[in-house]
């Protein structure tokens, strides 16, 4: 017997709940035979999430699912995947719209669907956005728990970093009408995610986008600190993106002392950087809402033995080639700052002051390793 086609699945996410609801409802109207699945995590503190399935005509079913190991992804995997398989089996559903709750991030959910759904296929990820709320969200350093948006009892994320990841992962941004938005908001969106497809929810493009296709592996690589495709220089409507690229290591103590100034200098900053006392470690920089995350992202390619290069992804190799230096390999400073009213000159001055001086640089890697290990509290806390 001929196997029926897999059920198309589109993820719609975003902290802007009203915008997300509008996008989902318009999809249900635009695609006959579509249904929306939603897991409400507002009851997560009680150990359950509320599942609803609805069509354009209204609610079709509802039920509670247990929160597995305090993990939103686990709960969705245990409950969402069987529901998608059931919808695929009945052959009546043309499109499944997975509406993620406010603070649930799309990358983990996309990877769950791609890895565990046998008769369904992820066809795109859409983040619903109210343009007027982009800057307020990026500037909100409150914990999700304090904002009533924690997806699980142990959730320690902030509003700003969650929104940034929702925005930057999705290839499609559905921008709702907002009387309070202006050209600055549009420029900020364009610079934060230059490659995104911007569509209006009322446009016929929304339905087309839902079926356009999605590459989970490529999407993950684009977010990986070692090979992320970072934004380019831009200056429009009062919003600036400044790309700072250098091939000299940071002095760990001077950089550590400047972290607060650098973190607060822009609405959003990200990239990869190189500390003199950790010459083999690629470090990831991720800041939003006045909070900074610094993480060990593994070794620089130049620190790997030749045999290990065979296991490196093509994306990582390509990114390294762009930054390659004849002496240092892919070790570099590659940081990107995006913000309205960005003090580019002041930011550059602080960054430059954190690099090794000529005298310090001539001491070489052996001398650099003796510098004060100022980042140890951030990077060695797990050991």
N, C-alpha and C positions, 0 to 999 in steps of 0.2 A: 504494500500500500504506500502511496506517495506521501512523504512527510510534509505536513503543512508548514508554511513559513513561520519563522520565529516572531513572537510578539514584540513590536517596537516599544521601547521604554524611553521616556524623556524625564530627566530630573529637573525640577524647578525648585530653586532655593533662594534664600536671602533673609536678612534680618528685618527688612522692610515688609512687615506682614501684610499691610494693605496692598502694596504693590504686588506681592507674591500671589495674593488671593485673586487680584484682578487678572494677572497673567494666566493663572490656572483656569479661571472661569472662561476666559476668552479662548483658550485652547480647547476646552470641552465643547464650546459652541462651534468652533471652526472645524473640528474633526469629528464628524458623526461616528458614533460607536466607540468613543473614547471614555475612559473612566479615570478618576483621580484617587490615588491612595495616599493617605496622610496619617502619620503617627504623631500624636500630640504628646510632647515630653513635659508638659507642665505638671503632670502627675508623677514625674520620675522620682521625686523625693519619697513617694509612697511605694516605690518598687514596681510600678507598672507604667505602660504607655497606652494611650487610647488610640485604636486604629479605626479609621472610617474610610469607607469606599463610596464614592458618589459619582453620578453622571451629571450632565447638564440639567437633568430633570430633578435632581435632588439626591438625598442619601440612599444608598442601596443596602449597606450593612455597616455594623459597628461592633467593636469588641475590645477587650483589654488583652494586652500582651505583657508578660513579665519582663522586667528589666534584667537582662542577663549580666551578672558580674559587674553591675554598675556601669555597663557599657552600652551606649546608644547604638553603636555599630553592631554589637552582638545581638541586641534586641531586634534590630531591623533584619539582620541576616536570618534570625530564627523565625521571624514572622512575615517579613516582606517577601522573601524569596518563595515560600510556599504559596502565597497569594498570587504572585506573578505567574507561577507555574499553573495554578488553577485557572487563571484568566486565559493563559495561552492554550490550555487544553480544551476549554469550551469553544474556542474558535470564533467567539462573537465580538471580541474586543479588538478594535482597530489600533488603538494607542493607549498605553498605560502611562499616565502622568503621575510620577512620584513626587508629591509635594513635601519637601523636607520642612520640618519644624524650624522655627526662627534661627536657632544657633547651630543646627546640625550642618556640618561642612560637607560639600559635595564630593570631594576627592575620595574619602573613605567609602561613601555610599556607592559611588561609581565603580570602585574596585570590588566591592562586595557583589554587585550585580554582575559585573563582567566575569568574576571568578566562580560564582555559584549558580547563576541562572542557566539552565540547560535549554529551555524552550523560549527564552526571551532574550532580546539583544538591546543594549543601550545605544540609542541613536542620537542623543545629544544631552548637554547640560546647559541650563539657562539660569542666570541669576537675575531676579527681578529687582529693579533699582528705582528708588525715588531720587532723582538727581539732587534735590535740595537737601537730602539727608546724608549725602556722601561725606562731606567734610565734618559734620557733627559726629558721625559714626567713627570716622578715622581719628577724631580727637578725643574719643571717649575711652579713657583708660580704666573704667570701672570693671570690676570682676563681673562675669556673667551671673554668678550667684547673687550678687548684690542687686543686679538689675532684674532678677526673677527670670533669667534666661538660661540657667544652667541646664544642660542636656542630661546630666546625671548628678547624683549627690557629690561625687568627687571632682566635678568639673572645675578646673582652675584657670580657664582661659579668660581673656578680657573681651569686651565688646569690640574694641578696635582691631585686635589681631584676628578675631574671628571674621569680622566683616571683610578685612583685607584679603583673607584667603578665599572667602566666598566669591569676591569680586574678580580676583586674579586667576582663578582656576577655570571658570566657565568661558567657553569660546563665544557664547552669546550673552549679551546684556539686553534685557527687555526694559526699556526706559519708559515709565509711566508719565503722564502729564502731571506737572507740578507747577502751580502758579508762583511758587516762591523760588524756583530755580532760575539761574541766569547763565551768562556766557562763561563765567568763572567755573561754575559747576560742570558745564560741558567740557571745558578745557581740562579740568582735573580728571574727569573720567577718561578722556582721550589719552592723557599722559600716564595714568596709572595702568591702563591695559590697552596699549596702542593697537594690538591685533584683534581686539574683540569686534564681533559683528553686532552693531547697535541696531535694534529694531524697536518699533512701537507696537505695543500689544494689540492695537486695532488693525495693524497691517496684515496683509495676507502672508507676509514673510514669516510670521510667527509659526504658522502651521508648517511651512516649508522647512524652517529651522529645526522643528521638532523631529523631522525625519532625515536630517542632513547627514547624519553619521558622526561617530565619535571614536577617537583613538585613545584608549585609556593609557596605553604605554607612553605615547607622545605627550599626553597631558601631564602625566607624572614627571616625565623628564623636564618639562618646562618649569616645574616648580622646584626641582632638585637644585640646591644651592650651587653645586659644582658645575652645573650646565644650564642654569636658568637663562632664558632669553630676556635679559633685563631691558627696560625702556632706554631709548636714546635721548639725547639732548633735545629740549623743547622749551619754548617760551611763548605763551599765548594767553591773552585775556587775564594777565596778572598771575598766571600759574607758570612755574618754572620747574623743569626737570634738569638737574645737574648731575652729570656723570663724572666721577672722579676716579681716574685710573693711574696707578703708579707701579713701578717695579722695584720698590725699596720697602723693606719691612718696617712695621711699626715698632716703636719702643714701647714695651708692654706697660710700663708704669705711667708714661705720659698719656698714652691712649686711655688707660683706665681712669685717670683723673679727668679726662675730657668727655667721658661717656655721657654725662648728663647734658652738657651743652650740645653734643652732637645728636643725641636722641630727640631733644626738644627743638632742634633746628628746622625740622620738616614734618609735615603731616604723615609722610610715609618715607621710609628708607629701607633699603635691602641690598644684599650683595654678598660678596665673599672677601675675606681679608687674611692677611699674613702677619703673624707675630714673630718677632725676631727670636724669642726664646723657645718657640715651637715651630721650627722651620719646616717640619714635615707634615704639619696639620693644617688642612683647609678649614677655616672657620667661617660659619654662616652668620650674617648680620641681618636681623629682621626687627624693625621698629615701627610702631604705630601707637597713637594714643599716649605718647610720652613714656612708653615702656619699651625696653629693648630685650630681645632674646639673642644670646650668643651661644652657638652650639658647635661642637666638634662634628664636622661633616665628612670626616675620613681623611685619608692622606691626599696630598697633591699628587698628580700623576708622576711628576718628576721624582717623587720619593719612592715610587714603586719599582720593583725589579722588572726587567724587560719581559719576563715570562708572564707577569700579572696583567700586562696590557691586553692580552688576548681575551681577558674576561671583562674588559671595560666596554661600556656601551658606546655605540657610534656617536650619540649626542655628547657624551662626556669627552670623547676624543676631539670632536669638532670644536667644542668650547675651549678646550685646552690649547688647540692650535691657534685660535684667535688671540689668546693672551700669551703665547709662547715667547720666552726670552732666551737668548742663546746661553746665558749663564745660569738663570734661575728656573728655567722651564716654565711651567704654568703658574708658579708662585707669583702673586700680584695682589694689589689692592684694586678692587672693582666694586665701588659703592655708588648707589644711585639714590638721590634725594629728590622728592617731588613735593611741592607745596605752593600755595598762594604766598605772595610776599616773601619769597625765599631770599635770604641774605647770602647770596652766592659768594661774594668776596669774603665775608666773615667766616663762612663755613670752610672755604678753601684755606684760609689762614689757620684755623684750628687744626684741620686735617694735616696740613703740611708740617705744623709744629710737632705733631706726634710721630713723624717719621724719624728714623735714625739720622743723626747728623753725619757729615762726611767722616769725622773722626771715629764715631761709633761704627759706621759702616765698614771702615777699613779693618776693624778687628776680626771680621769674618764670623762664620757660624759658630766656631768654638768660643769666641768671645761673647757672642750674642746669647748663648745658652746660660751665661752667668748673670744675665740681667735679672732684676727683681721679678719673680713670677707673679705679677700683679693679678693675672686672670685666674689663678689657681682656685679662688673661692667660687668662681662661676663655672669653670670647666672640670674641676676635679672633685666636685661635690659627691659624685656617685661612687668614688673609690674609697 
